[in-house]
Amino acid sequence: MDSAFGHDFISDLPQSIIETILTKLPLRDAVRTSILSTKWRYKWATITQLAFDDKCVTPSHDRAVAEINLVKFVSRFLFLHDGPIHKFTLSTSYLQNTPEIDQWLLFLSRKDIKQLVLELGEGELFRVPSCLFTCRMLARLELVRCEFDPPPTFRGFLSLKYLNLQQVLVAPEVVESLISSCPLLESLTLSYSDSLALTVRAPNLKYLILEGEFKDICLENTPLLVAISVAMYMTDDIAEHFEHSSSCNFEKFLGGVPCLERLIGHIYFTKYLSIGNDLGKVPIMYPRLKVIELYQVSFEDMKEILVILRLIVNSPNLQELHISGSSNTSAATECPDLEFWEMECPSDCTLGQLKTVKMTDMSAVPHEMKFIRFLLGNSPLLEVMSITPSIYVTDGKLNMLVELVRLRRASSQAEIIFIQDQI
């Protein structure tokens, strides 16, 4: 009897749909589909997106056994694979500087690989073999815990759009050369820990994430940047370099990013931007900037305050502002020059699109309260301002709340949320 229930609809699906189904499975389970029927025996062998991890093998208390099993699984899989491999991911805590990885990468370099992700375990860094630099079709490269040293003949990845280097040992001059030799690069993530002075030249770059010990950062040719996130760690030599710097860091870093929509600056970022001569002579506008997040801002440093004011005043479409402070509460008893606000803040300034403000680690020092007053009094569309005092503020919380309630608000809809307890 010809019954619809007896027909194998799945096996008759187009190959592209079957591959999509197999790609959603862990590779270990994808291989197991070979036992379903003769039609499925080698369907897994044509998958173009491969993701290997520790779950590909049975867990073992003996690390050496687990490593051997994983090497065998990957090697056999690649040996039986048929056709191109567009994406290869190896994320494992078992393998580090395993020689078989070199063989796998050589194999992949002949398979028109387009996306490569290597995230290897603790221990000795894996040295990327020279065959990687022959992958001309490579569009995405992510390396974690690797040593990266291109051969002298390397002229760049001409198709690369996404580059992520974390805990990668690479010479400073190689970093800049690599970035500039990838003409299509759109996204760059770099984690570096060796006091790097970095100049970024990437005309198509849209997304930039930097984390590490940077003593200088210059965005020289990045007109299309949309989002920036920077976390700078301070060492003694970097601090000394900061003290003797005379160039305008604000202008070097944010002077050529007219398309910027989101800016995130972690510890020491506003300090870095504040170094230089008058933050640059020509005002820079950011017509598309909608979100600003700045952390560990010192409201006892007038130049850091100027950085924040310059950013928000010259961002007419700013909608969200997140600020965390790092002020010394002992400074609250001092009497700083508060005339600064009358001189630096235009009387006709309007933050016309600002709707959400989140301020954390506030210490109620005078300039913090002046800044909050400025935001409330010049934001006609403000909806929510949440304020979280620093855990070091104890007796002054009530006075801080009373002062906040008294402040004039340009928006009749503005709600102040005072968060007293932090977990």
N, C-alpha and C positions, 0 to 999 in steps of 0.2 A: 504494500500500500504506500503510495506516495504521500507522505505527510509533511506538512511544513515544519513540524517539530523534528523531523529527521534530517533536515537539510542543514549543512554547515555554512551558515551565512558569514561567520567571521572569517573563515579561510578564503572566502571569495571576495572579501573587501579589497579595495585597491591597495597596492603595496605601501603607498605613502601613509595611509590610515593605519595599516598594521604596524608600520615603523613607529608611528606616533604612540600607539598603544604600548609597544615594547619599550619605548623610551621612558614612559611613565613608571615602568617597573624597575626595581633594583636589578643590576646586571645579573646577579646570581639567579634571580627568578626568571629573568628573560631567557637565560640559557636553558632553564628547566622546561620551557615551553616546547623544546625539541621532542619531548616524549608524548606530546598530544596526538600527533599523527605524522605520517610521512610528509605531508604538506608543510608541517611546521618544523621539520628537523633542522633546517638551516636558515630559517627566517631571521633568527637572532644575529646571524653572521653578517647581515647587511646593514645593521644599525649604524647610522652615521654620527650619532652623539653618544659618547661613552663616558661614564662616570664611575671610576673605581674608588672604593674606600675600604675601611677596615671591616665593614659588614659583608664584604664579598666572600669572606672565609669564616669558618666556624671559630668562635672565640676560643682562645687557649690561654692557660696560665703561663705557659712557656712561650715567652716572646719570640724566641728563635724559631719555634715551630710555626707560629702565626706569620712571621715574616716569610719563611720558606713557602708556606701555603699561598700567601698573597702573590708572591713572585710567580709561582707556577700558574695561578689562575689568570693573571694578566697576560703572561707570555703565551699560554695556550689560546686564550681568547683572541689575541692579536694574530697568532699564527693561522687560526682558522677563519679570520675575518676576510670578507670578500667585498671589495669596492672601496670607495672613498671614506675617509673619516674626517668629518668637519669639526667636531668638538671632542677634545680629550681632557678629562679631569682626573687628576690623581690627588686625593686628599687622604693622607694616612699618617698615623703616629708610629707605625711599624717601620717604614722605610725611611732612610736618611740618605747616605751617600752610596746607595746600592748600585753596583755596576750595571745591572740589568736595565736600569732606567735609561742609561745612555743608548742601549740597544732599542728600547721602545721609541725613544725620540728620533733615532735614525730611521726607524720604520715609519713613524708618523710624518717625517719630512718628505717622504715619497708618496704620501696619501692626500696631498692638497689640504693639509690641516689649516683650519681657519681660526679656531679658538683653542687655546691651550692654558690649562690651569694646573699649576704644581704647588701643592701645599704639603710640605714634608715635615716629619717629626723633629723633636729636639735632638741635639747632638751636633756632629760635624756637618757643616753646610754642604749642600749638594752643589757641585760645580757644573753649571750648564754647559753641555758639550757644544762644539762649534757647529754641529749640524742644525741646531735650532736657528741659527742665523741665515740659513738657506731657505727658510719657510717663507717664500715670497707672498703667499696668499694669506698669511696670518693677519687677522683683523682684531683679535683680542688676546692679550697676554697677561696672565696673572702669575706672579712668582712670590712664594713665601718661603723664607729661610733657604736662600740660594746664593751662590756666588756667580756674579754676572760679569763676564769679561769678553766683549765682542772681539773677533779677530781684526787685524789692521785693514783687511779688505772689505769689511762690512760697511755698507752704505745706507743702512737704515731699513726699516720695515715700511715699504711704500704703501701697504694696504692697511696698516694698523690704525684702529680707531679708539681702542680701549687699552690702557696700560696701567697695571697695578703692581707696584714693587713694594713689598713689606719685608722687613728684616733681611734685606738683600745687600750683600757686600758688593759694592760697585764704586769705582773711582769717581771723584767729583766731576772731572772733565768728561767722563763717559756719560754721566747723567744728562748733562746739557746737550752733548752731541746726539745722544739717543733721541731726546725730545725733539730737537730741531730737524732730525733726519726722518721724522715720521710726519709727512705733510698733511695726512688726513686725520691726525690725532684729535679726538673730541673729548676724551675723558682721561684724566691723569690722577692717579693716587700714588703718593710717594711717602714712605716712612723711612726716615734717615736719622742716623745717630752719630754723626761725626762732624759737627760744626760746619755745615755746608753753606757756602755762599752760592745761591742758585739764581740763574737768569733763565727765565722761561720764554722761549720763542716758539709759538705754536698758533698760527693764524686761524686754525679751525677749532681750537680748544673751547669747550663749553662748560666742562665740569672739572674743578680742581680741588683735590684734597691733599693737604700737606701736614705731616706730623713728624716732629723730631727736633733736633738741635740745629736750627737755622740761624746763622749770624747775619744773613742778608738774603732778601728775596726781591727780585726785580721782574715784573711782568712787562716785557719789552714789546711783544707783538701778540697780544691776546684780545683782539677787539670783539670777539664773539662770546666771551666768558659770561655764563648765566649764573653759575653757583660756585661759591668759594667757601671752603672750610679749612681753617688753619689752627693748629695746636703747636705752640712753640715751647720748647723746654730750655730753661736757662742754665748754663754752666758758667764757671768763673771766666773763661776766655771769651765767651759770648757777651757776658755782662761788661767786661772791659772794652770789648769792641763797640758795644752800644754807647758807652760813655764817651768814646773818642770819635763817634760818627758825626759828620757835619751835613751830610746829604739829607734830603727830605724823603723819609721812608714812605710817608703817606702818598706822595706823588709817584714814587717809584712803583709802589704796589697797586694803588687804586687810581692812578692817573690815566689809564688807558682801557677802562672797562665800561664803556657806555651802555652795554646791554645787561649789566649785572642785575639779577633779580633776587638773589638770596646771598647773604653774607653771614658767616659764622666764624667768630674769632674766640679761641679759647685762651688759656692762661698766657700772659705776656704779649698778646697780640696788640691790644690798644697801646701798651707801653712801646712796642716796636713802632707802631704807626706814628706815635707822638714825637719821635726823634727826628730832628732836622730843623730847618729854618722856616719858621712861620707856616708849617704845613703846606708849603708851596704857595706861590704867588697868585696863581690863577684859580678861581673857584671851579670846582669840578662838579657837574650835575649828574645825577643818577635817576633818569626819568622812569626806569623800569624796576627799580629796587623796591621790593614789597616786604621783605623779611630781613630784619637785622637781629642777630644774636651775638652778644658780647659778654664774655665771662671774665671774672676776676679783674674788674675795673676798679682802679683806685680813685676815689672821689676826693683824695687829698692832693692829687697831681693835676694841676690846672691844664697841662698840655693834654692829658688823657681826656679830660672833660671836653676840651676843644675838639678832639677827634670825634667824639660822639655827637656833639652839636653840629659839626660840619657835615657829618654823614646824614643826620636826620633832617636838617634844614634844607639840604640840597637833594633830598629824595622826596619829591612832591607826591608820589604815589605809595609811600610807605604805609603798610597796613598792620604789620606786627613788629613789636619791639620787645626783645628779651634782654635784660641786663642783670648781671650778678655783680655784687660789690666785693671789695677786699679791703675796706677801710679799717684803720686802727681806731677802735672805739675811744681810745684815750684822746684822740684829736677832737672829739665832740665838745670838749670843754674849752677849746681854743677859739679864737675869733678871727677866722680867715677873712680875706678881702671879698666881701659879698657884692661889691660894686661891679665885679667881673660880669655878673649876669646882665646888668643894665648896658654894659659896653659891648658884650659879645652877642647878645640875643636881639635880633631886630624887633622893634616894637610892633611891626605889621606881620610878623612871622605867623603862618598858619599851617598846621600839620593836617591838611584837609582830608586825608584818607585814613589816618591812623585810627584803628578800631580796638586793638588789643595791646595792652602793655603788661608785661610780667617782670617784676623786679624781685630778686632774691638776695639773701645775705645782706640786707640793708642794716646799717649801723646807726642811722639817724644823725649822721654828721651833717653840718650845715649845708654843704654843697649837694648832698644827696637830696635833702628836703627842697632846696632851690630847684633842682632838676625835676623833681616830681611836680612842684608847683608850675614849672614851665610847661610840662607835658599836659597837665590838667587844664591850664589856662589857655592853651593854644591848639586844642584838638577837638573841634566841634562835632566830630562823628564818633568820638571815643565811646566804646560800649563797656569794656571791662578793664580795670587796672587792679591786678593782684600784687600784693606786697607781702613778702616774707622776711621778717627781721632775722638778723644773724643769731645763731645760737648763743653768741657771747653777749648779746643784748638782753639784760634781765630787768633791771629796775626801770629802764627807759621806754619799755614797750607801751605803757599806758600813755605817756606823754606823746609818743610818736603817733599813736592812734588818734588822740585828741587833735593834734595839729593837722593830721590828714583830713579829718572830717571838716575842719574849718576852711580848707583851701577852696578857692573859687574854681568852678568847673565850666569850661566853655560848652560842654555837652550836657544837656539836661538828662540824657539817658545814661550817663557814665556811672558805673557801679564800682565802688572800691571794695575789694575783698582783702581783708587783713588776716593772714594765715599765721597764727601764733606758734603752733607746735610743728616741729620737724621730726621726722622719724630717723 
